[in-house]
Amino acid sequence: MTAESTLSSVLLAEAEAIIAAAHRMRPQASESAVNVLVNCVGKVIVTGVGKSGLVAQKIAASFTSVGLMSVYLNPLDALHGDIGVVGSGDVIIMISNSGETSELLTIVPYVKKRATALLGILGKTKSSLAAHCDAVLDASVAHEAAPIDQVPTSSTAVAMAIGDALTVAWMTAKGVSVAEFAMNHPAGAIGRRLTLMVRDLMIPREKLMMVEASAKLPEVVDALTTQAIGAVLVAHASSERTLGGIITDGDLRRALKRTPADKWGAMTARELMTPNPISVSAGVPAIEALTLMERNTKKAITVLPVIDGENVVGMVRMHDLVQAGLS
């Protein structure tokens, strides 16, 4: 048997086991299991031994990632103090292929005194553990994918898949939004795109130089050189905090190219600037600012003035948006 055929046969066997588990799902058992989670007023504690314990850890991590507070409890440690993590209103999920795991059966009387409900993901629905559970989901498999049937393969795949199904069912019942999901993943791409605002990445007004519209070319060049951010803002005649225009490095080069050198000395910021430039609000997602820059087809935009009402509050650069991982 080739390596390719072995890998394929194992994947197919596990896939078939998951499909069979899906077909065994019954309305009453499914509703009971999901309701246990939806009605949880505390946290979810997932427990199991050996490979089932590793599956339990993954399920607990999945719940937590979508906003359902969850922890893994090692049943051996539970008997030596860790059972203190179980509180009133908690839900216990027990994972066992045999349904007769002695370590789980030992802690059942203790956790039932504290938790509100016990949910089993079990390979045998008629077992000692099943008898103690308020809801049971059938995780049985006809056989494992390994040639030695005692090696957990299909059984752990099915238990893991049921955990994923419960996670999605809870999210659906609770109406978890993408924004809520992102709040638990601030370092991920989705989280950054939904939680980072322009105000988080902009250069604040206090660190910016603004020139008046009447400023001569040397003053403009000095401001561009000193700031070194690719642009300088031009204040409106009515107020030093109101935006009149923007002068980018490109604006300066283009103006100098079209103007005879003997007239450069008379040039002012008003002649160099782009009036009424595209701007953005400090309170919008930073990804919107990046999209605004990228979608402009008339000329390349690498900086945007940030406006609050009529006042300039900062400037945001494409460089900073890309560095933040938004691209």
C-alpha positions as CSV (number, residue, x, y, z in Angstrom):
1,M,0.0,0.0,0.0
2,T,1.5,3.3,-1.1
3,A,1.8,6.3,1.2
4,E,-0.7,8.2,-1.0
5,S,-3.3,5.4,-0.7
6,T,-2.8,5.1,3.0
7,L,-3.3,8.8,3.6
8,S,-6.3,8.9,1.3
9,S,-8.0,5.9,2.9
10,V,-7.6,7.3,6.4
11,L,-9.0,10.7,5.4
12,L,-11.9,9.0,3.6
13,A,-12.6,6.7,6.6
14,E,-12.7,9.7,9.0
15,A,-14.9,11.7,6.6
16,E,-17.3,8.7,6.3
17,A,-17.4,8.5,10.1
18,I,-18.3,12.2,10.4
19,I,-21.0,11.9,7.7
20,A,-22.5,8.9,9.5
21,A,-22.5,10.9,12.8
22,A,-24.3,13.7,11.0
23,H,-27.0,11.3,9.7
24,R,-27.5,10.0,13.3
25,M,-28.3,13.4,14.6
26,R,-31.8,13.6,15.9
27,P,-33.9,16.7,16.6
28,Q,-34.5,16.1,20.3
29,A,-30.9,15.3,21.1
30,S,-29.5,18.2,19.0
31,E,-32.0,20.7,20.6
32,S,-31.2,19.5,24.1
33,A,-27.4,19.8,23.6
34,V,-27.6,23.2,22.0
35,N,-30.0,24.5,24.6
36,V,-27.7,23.4,27.4
37,L,-25.0,25.7,25.9
38,V,-27.4,28.6,25.1
39,N,-28.8,28.6,28.6
40,C,-25.4,28.5,30.2
41,V,-25.1,31.4,32.6
42,G,-21.6,30.6,33.7
43,K,-18.8,29.0,31.7
44,V,-18.4,25.8,29.8
45,I,-15.9,23.2,31.2
46,V,-14.8,20.5,28.8
47,T,-13.1,17.4,30.1
48,G,-11.8,14.1,28.8
49,V,-8.9,11.7,29.3
50,G,-6.0,10.9,26.9
51,K,-6.8,11.7,23.2
52,S,-10.3,12.7,24.3
53,G,-8.7,15.2,26.6
54,L,-6.8,16.8,23.7
55,V,-10.1,17.0,21.8
56,A,-11.6,18.6,24.9
57,Q,-8.9,21.3,24.9
58,K,-9.5,22.1,21.3
59,I,-13.3,22.4,21.8
60,A,-12.8,24.6,24.9
61,A,-10.5,26.9,22.8
62,S,-13.1,27.1,20.0
63,F,-15.8,28.1,22.4
64,T,-13.7,30.8,24.0
65,S,-12.7,32.2,20.6
66,V,-16.3,32.9,19.6
67,G,-17.2,34.4,23.0
68,L,-18.4,31.5,25.0
69,M,-16.1,31.4,28.1
70,S,-14.7,27.9,28.3
71,V,-11.9,26.0,30.0
72,Y,-10.4,22.5,29.9
73,L,-10.5,20.5,33.1
74,N,-8.1,17.5,33.6
75,P,-10.3,15.0,35.5
76,L,-7.2,13.7,37.3
77,D,-6.3,17.2,38.6
78,A,-10.0,17.8,39.4
79,L,-9.8,15.3,42.2
80,H,-6.8,17.1,43.7
81,G,-8.1,20.7,43.9
82,D,-8.9,21.8,40.3
83,I,-12.5,21.0,40.7
84,G,-12.7,24.4,42.4
85,V,-12.9,25.9,38.9
86,V,-16.4,24.5,38.6
87,G,-19.0,27.1,39.7
88,S,-22.7,27.5,39.9
89,G,-24.2,28.0,36.5
90,D,-21.4,26.2,34.7
91,V,-22.0,23.5,32.1
92,I,-19.8,20.4,31.9
93,I,-19.1,18.6,28.6
94,M,-17.6,15.1,29.0
95,I,-15.9,13.5,26.1
96,S,-15.5,9.7,26.1
97,N,-15.5,7.1,23.3
98,S,-16.4,4.2,25.7
99,G,-18.8,6.1,27.9
100,E,-17.2,4.2,30.8
101,T,-14.1,6.3,31.4
102,S,-13.4,5.7,35.1
103,E,-11.8,9.1,35.8
104,L,-14.9,10.9,34.4
105,L,-17.2,8.7,36.3
106,T,-15.3,9.5,39.5
107,I,-15.8,13.2,39.2
108,V,-19.4,13.1,38.1
109,P,-20.9,13.3,41.6
110,Y,-18.8,16.3,42.5
111,V,-19.4,18.3,39.4
112,K,-23.1,17.6,39.4
113,K,-23.4,19.3,42.8
114,R,-21.9,22.5,41.3
115,A,-22.8,22.7,37.6
116,T,-26.2,23.2,36.1
117,A,-26.0,20.7,33.3
118,L,-23.9,17.8,32.0
119,L,-23.5,17.2,28.3
120,G,-21.9,14.1,26.9
121,I,-20.1,13.6,23.6
122,L,-20.0,9.9,23.8
123,G,-19.1,6.9,21.6
124,K,-21.8,4.9,23.4
125,T,-25.1,6.5,24.1
126,K,-26.1,3.6,26.4
127,S,-23.3,3.8,29.0
128,S,-22.7,4.8,32.6
129,L,-21.7,8.3,31.6
130,A,-24.7,8.7,29.4
131,A,-27.0,7.9,32.3
132,H,-25.7,10.9,34.2
133,C,-25.9,13.4,31.3
134,D,-28.7,15.9,30.7
135,A,-28.0,15.7,27.0
136,V,-26.0,13.3,24.9
137,L,-24.7,13.5,21.4
138,D,-23.8,10.2,19.6
139,A,-20.1,10.2,18.6
140,S,-19.9,6.5,17.9
141,V,-17.9,5.0,15.0
142,A,-18.2,1.6,13.3
143,H,-14.4,1.3,13.3
144,E,-11.3,3.4,13.6
145,A,-9.3,4.4,10.5
146,A,-6.2,2.7,11.8
147,P,-5.5,-1.0,11.2
148,I,-5.3,-1.4,15.0
149,D,-8.8,-0.5,16.1
150,Q,-7.6,0.7,19.5
151,V,-5.8,3.7,18.0
152,P,-8.1,6.7,18.2
153,T,-8.6,8.2,14.7
154,S,-12.1,8.2,13.4
155,S,-13.5,8.5,17.0
156,T,-11.5,11.6,17.8
157,A,-12.3,13.1,14.4
158,V,-16.0,12.7,15.0
159,A,-15.8,14.1,18.6
160,M,-13.8,17.1,17.3
161,A,-16.4,17.7,14.5
162,I,-19.3,17.5,16.9
163,G,-17.5,20.1,19.0
164,D,-17.2,22.4,16.0
165,A,-20.8,21.8,15.2
166,L,-21.8,22.9,18.8
167,T,-19.6,26.0,18.4
168,V,-21.3,27.0,15.2
169,A,-24.8,26.2,16.6
170,W,-24.1,28.4,19.7
171,M,-22.9,31.2,17.5
172,T,-26.0,31.0,15.3
173,A,-28.3,30.9,18.3
174,K,-26.6,33.9,19.9
175,G,-26.3,35.8,16.6
176,V,-22.5,36.3,17.0
177,S,-21.4,38.9,14.5
178,V,-18.1,39.2,12.6
179,A,-17.3,42.3,14.7
180,E,-17.9,40.4,18.0
181,F,-15.7,37.5,16.7
182,A,-13.0,40.0,15.8
183,M,-12.9,41.4,19.3
184,N,-11.6,38.1,20.5
185,H,-8.9,38.1,17.7
186,P,-7.3,41.5,17.9
187,A,-4.0,40.2,16.4
188,G,-5.6,38.4,13.5
189,A,-6.3,39.9,10.1
190,I,-10.1,40.0,10.7
191,G,-9.6,41.6,14.1
192,R,-7.3,44.2,12.9
193,R,-9.6,45.2,10.0
194,L,-12.6,45.5,12.3
195,T,-11.1,46.9,15.5
196,L,-8.3,49.3,14.3
197,M,-9.7,52.8,13.7
198,V,-8.0,55.6,11.8
199,R,-7.5,57.4,15.2
200,D,-5.3,54.4,16.3
201,L,-2.9,54.8,13.4
202,M,-3.0,58.5,12.5
203,I,-0.3,61.0,13.2
204,P,-2.0,63.4,15.6
205,R,-2.4,67.1,14.8
206,E,0.0,68.1,17.5
207,K,2.9,66.4,15.6
208,L,2.0,67.9,12.2
209,M,3.2,71.1,10.6
210,M,0.7,73.1,8.7
211,V,1.5,76.0,6.4
212,E,-0.6,79.0,5.4
213,A,-1.8,79.4,1.9
214,S,0.5,82.4,1.5
215,A,3.6,80.5,2.5
216,K,6.5,80.8,0.0
217,L,8.1,77.8,-1.7
218,P,11.1,77.6,0.8
219,E,8.7,77.3,3.7
220,V,6.8,74.6,2.0
221,V,9.9,72.7,1.1
222,D,11.2,73.1,4.7
223,A,7.9,71.7,6.1
224,L,7.9,68.7,3.7
225,T,11.6,68.0,4.6
226,T,11.2,68.4,8.3
227,Q,8.0,66.2,8.6
228,A,9.3,63.6,6.2
229,I,5.9,62.0,5.8
230,G,5.3,62.8,2.1
231,A,2.9,65.7,2.5
232,V,2.2,68.9,4.4
233,L,-1.3,70.3,5.1
234,V,-2.3,73.8,4.1
235,A,-4.5,75.7,6.6
236,H,-7.6,77.4,5.5
237,A,-7.5,81.2,5.5
238,S,-10.3,81.3,8.2
239,S,-8.6,79.0,10.7
240,E,-5.2,77.3,11.3
241,R,-7.1,74.1,12.2
242,T,-9.3,74.1,9.2
243,L,-8.1,72.3,6.1
244,G,-7.5,74.4,3.0
245,G,-5.5,71.9,1.0
246,I,-2.6,69.4,0.9
247,I,0.8,69.5,-0.8
248,T,2.4,66.1,-1.4
249,D,5.9,65.5,-2.7
250,G,4.3,64.7,-6.0
251,D,2.4,67.9,-6.1
252,L,5.6,69.8,-5.5
253,R,7.5,68.0,-8.2
254,R,4.7,68.5,-10.8
255,A,4.4,72.2,-10.0
256,L,8.2,72.8,-10.3
257,K,8.2,70.9,-13.6
258,R,5.5,73.0,-15.2
259,T,6.8,76.4,-13.8
260,P,9.9,78.2,-15.2
261,A,12.7,78.1,-12.6
262,D,12.9,81.9,-12.6
263,K,9.4,82.0,-11.1
264,W,9.9,79.5,-8.4
265,G,10.7,82.2,-5.8
266,A,7.2,83.7,-6.2
267,M,5.3,80.4,-5.8
268,T,3.0,80.0,-2.8
269,A,1.4,77.1,-1.1
270,R,-1.9,78.1,-2.7
271,E,-0.5,77.4,-6.2
272,L,1.1,74.1,-5.1
273,M,-1.7,72.6,-3.1
274,T,-4.6,70.3,-4.0
275,P,-7.6,72.1,-2.6
276,N,-10.4,70.2,-0.9
277,P,-8.5,66.9,-0.8
278,I,-10.0,63.6,0.0
279,S,-10.1,63.2,3.7
280,V,-11.3,60.6,6.3
281,S,-12.8,60.7,9.8
282,A,-10.9,59.6,12.8
283,G,-13.7,57.3,13.9
284,V,-13.9,55.0,10.8
285,P,-12.2,51.7,10.5
286,A,-8.6,52.1,9.3
287,I,-9.3,49.5,6.5
288,E,-11.7,52.1,5.0
289,A,-8.9,54.6,4.8
290,L,-6.7,52.1,3.0
291,T,-9.5,51.1,0.6
292,L,-10.1,54.8,-0.1
293,M,-6.4,55.3,-1.0
294,E,-6.2,52.1,-3.1
295,R,-9.4,52.8,-5.1
296,N,-8.5,56.3,-6.2
297,T,-7.6,56.0,-9.8
298,K,-7.0,59.7,-10.7
299,K,-3.7,59.9,-8.9
300,A,-1.8,57.9,-6.3
301,I,-2.8,58.7,-2.7
302,T,-0.5,57.7,0.1
303,V,-1.6,60.1,2.8
304,L,-5.0,61.3,3.9
305,P,-5.9,64.3,6.1
306,V,-8.0,63.2,9.1
307,I,-10.9,65.5,9.8
308,D,-13.2,65.9,12.8
309,G,-16.1,68.2,11.8
310,E,-14.2,71.0,10.1
311,N,-11.0,70.7,12.1
312,V,-7.8,68.8,11.2
313,V,-7.0,66.2,13.9
314,G,-4.3,64.3,12.1
315,M,-3.0,62.6,9.0
316,V,-2.9,58.9,8.2
317,R,-0.3,57.3,5.9
318,M,-0.6,54.2,3.7
319,H,2.7,53.1,5.1
320,D,1.3,52.9,8.6
321,L,-1.9,51.1,7.5
322,V,0.1,48.5,5.6
323,Q,2.5,48.1,8.6
324,A,-0.5,47.4,10.8
325,G,-1.3,44.4,8.7
326,L,-4.4,45.7,7.0
327,S,-3.3,45.0,3.4
